[in-house]
Amino acid sequence: MARTNPHYDKLAAGYLFPEIARRAQAFAAENPGVRLHRLGIGDTTEPLVPAVIAGLHQGVERLATVATYTGYGDYEGDPPIREAIARLYRRRGVALGLDEIFVSDGAKPDSGNIQSVFAPDSVVAVQDPAYPVYVDTNVIAGRTGPFDAILQEYGGLVYMPCRAENRFFPELPTKAVDLIYICSPNNPTGAVATHADLARFVAFARQRRAVIVFDAAYSAFIKDPSLPRSIFEVEGARECALEIHSLSKTAGFTGVRLGWTIVPRDLVLEDGGPGKVNRLWRRRQSTFFNGPSNVVQAGGVAALSDAGLAECQIVIDYYLENARIIRSTLTSLGLTCYGGDNAPYVWLETPGRMNSWEFFDRLLREANVIVTPGSGFGPSGEGYVRLSSFGHREDVEAAAASIRDRLRP
């Protein structure tokens, strides 16, 4: 008799966004005609830039003639997109082989799928708070115990608390771990790791033969040239880390879908020498995945061209200005917040350390603004809310004005 995977039943975080929607809908029903301002969304809102649109059109047009039509491409992504990604990394002082670049349909699926090449009993450490996919996919894989409703955490998972005292970048794990998930710039806190921060983790991982899964999906938002955009800017990282990236926030590909994972040939595990993880990931992709859309790859090549990068940077700067507006409004009210300078998210400490959901309700009730409760990102997110800069400028300005004028001290 067929049975379901019992680990799905352990998932506890799926309530977050449905619960946000439920509360917003209930408020709207009770207050007809009231305009709701949405600063909780993590989705891009501005149109694709001209270079990308032209690239997508060219990709479509190539399918219209016998001479240029293509069907299946390379499982790892076709050479032009991998060459474009390699050029992007060269600009950051990082040399990559094309066989170390695996193009996919996004960072989120890669973040979940990559753990399949590691041992089922791997001990996993995650930044806390964290993007939920890191936790949930390892729960589904059976690497955790049940969810503790009191502690708001999973047994067997190693949480690395990120708090104001450590600049929202964690201390090294105090116990043996096998996989370490790091996101910089961080979603949800907006914190960015320094070279020294990453060097500590690289040294730790090399010594312990652990693997760092580094999420760099928001790296294009880093304006400070002293901050690393790739973990491979740190010496020794090729031996202990892989990196996941995406065009979702960089080029507005949230719905278009294109990302990649860098798996260095030098990556070494306890039971496998250099090249094994690279080979296993290639085997996994060729088994479960037929490669990204050829049309979308053409758009990706355009996005990573000189013209595309310049045009996309204008949109990135637009979102960063939104973040500045949000942050300056909050600080003018005497509220404490973080992020928003090298990242599209502002991490707001609730006044008086109010419960995250309580402050969510207060913002909704008083200012008609929807945010994301920090507790939905992990136990260390309690007492915070996340505000997103992804939105049209007029909508962000209206939301900021509503907070400024209507949120009571």
ABEGO torsion letter per residue (X at the ends): XBBBBAAAAABAAAAAAAAAAAAAAAAAAABBGBBBBBAABABBABBBBAAAAAAAAAAAAAAABAAABBBBBBAAEBAAAAAAAAAAAAAAGBBBBAAABBBBAEAAAAAAAAAAABBAABBBBBBOBBBAAAAAAAAAAGABBBBBAAAGBBBGBBBBBBBAAAGGBBBBBABBBABBBBBOBBOAAGBBBBAAAAAAAAAAAAAAGBBBBBBAAAAAABABAABBABAAABBGAAAABBBBBBAAAAAGAAAAEBBBBBBBAABBBAABBBGAAAAAAAAAAAAABAEBBAAAAAAAAAAABAAAAAAAAAAAAAAAAAAAAAAAAAAAAGBBBBEGAABABBBBBBBGGBBAAAAAAAAAAAAGBBBBBAAAAEAAABGBBBBBABEBAAAAAAAAAAAAAABBX
